[in-house]
Amino acid sequence: MARLAASRLAAPLGVSAFGVSGTNAHVVLEEPPEVAPEGSLRPTQVITVSARSEAALEAARRALGEHIAAHPELPLADVAFTQQVGRRAFAHRAAVACRDRETAADALVSGRGLISGRPGAAAPPVAFMFPGQGAQYPGMGIDLFETEPVFRASMLHSAAILKPLLSRDLCALLYGDAEERLGADALQATEVAQPALFAVGYALARLWRSWGVEPQMMIGHSVGEFVAACLAGVFSHEDALALIAARGRLMQEMPPGAMLAVRLPEAELAPLLDGPLALAAVNGPTLCVAAGPDDAVAEARRAAYGARRHVPLAAYLARVPYADDGQGGRGARGAIR
């Protein structure tokens, strides 16, 4: 074998072993092709190590750290992959997140910066929670888009589905250059914000699942409910995005307005609502939401404070649509995001 390695021959060779009574073995060997190391998109790598006891774990991590320090040619991403995928996971475990070999070697040898422990008897239950409108911000998820292939592929797929519906490329609006990328104000528009939130939430779930993290439950608020329902198989990715795009567009077409959170029972709040104001939601026995035009909501807020100063009110003038209910009043359609 030493001569084979020295000769650098790629031709296959046969090795035979002959035993008593015809017990023979024959192995065909060939030098594998050289594989060039692939660069990782991830700026940070997670190096894991495990052993059967605390003493063995300390010895294993020290040996790994010294090996990394002695071989600067080793790609850190390859080390991380081998440790995570090519090694058995024992009960005593340690891990370190690092950006370079020096940091990895120092942490493994010294023990500083390590996360260590033992797994429980069963994996803890996991819930995926998805937000609604108001959680969006410019460039949300850009680091994952640039470094995680699963997240990027999901976002590109969502953008392709949405392009004929929005007449714009969602990925360009979130991750494009300065001329294309939307700012905070432009991203408040529901016709863009809602599809963007759905696409990012869906891509995040796909990414977690690709890492082996499966939820036992999912919950969401507004747009987030649609993400959870889609992931649960209620409707397809394509149908969900079509619905969200239509929802955002219809809400965008309605007149702007405001909402007022009031810590009063529905029966006590109702007499304070007149004209264009409407009860938008009853969130609890003593917590309701009123909605209507900006000026009417502002006037109701002042009146409520004047009538009952001890009643705590929380108001925010988020720009949300209200709509005529077709019966001469203002309904709550679109007031709840």
HUQUIJO-V583876 format. One record per run of one state. SS is the DSSP state (H for helix, E for strand, C for the rest). FROM is the first residue (numbers start at 0). LEN is the number of residues. If there is no record, write none. Layout:
BEGIN
ss->{SS & SS}
from->{FROM & FROM}
len->{LEN & LEN}
END
This chain:
BEGIN
ss->{C & H & C & E & C & H & C & E & C & E & C & H & C & H & C & E & C & H & C & E & C & E & C & H & C & H & C & H & C & H & C & H & C & E & C & H & C & H & C & E & C & H & C & E & C & E & C & H & C & E & C & E & C & E & C}
from->{0 & 1 & 7 & 12 & 18 & 19 & 22 & 23 & 29 & 44 & 51 & 53 & 70 & 75 & 85 & 91 & 98 & 100 & 110 & 114 & 118 & 126 & 130 & 141 & 147 & 148 & 166 & 169 & 175 & 185 & 188 & 189 & 210 & 216 & 220 & 222 & 231 & 236 & 253 & 255 & 262 & 265 & 270 & 277 & 284 & 286 & 292 & 293 & 307 & 312 & 321 & 322 & 324 & 329 & 331}
len->{1 & 6 & 5 & 6 & 1 & 3 & 1 & 6 & 15 & 7 & 2 & 17 & 5 & 10 & 6 & 7 & 2 & 10 & 4 & 4 & 8 & 4 & 11 & 6 & 1 & 18 & 3 & 6 & 10 & 3 & 1 & 21 & 6 & 4 & 2 & 9 & 5 & 17 & 2 & 7 & 3 & 5 & 7 & 7 & 2 & 6 & 1 & 14 & 5 & 9 & 1 & 2 & 5 & 2 & 6}
END
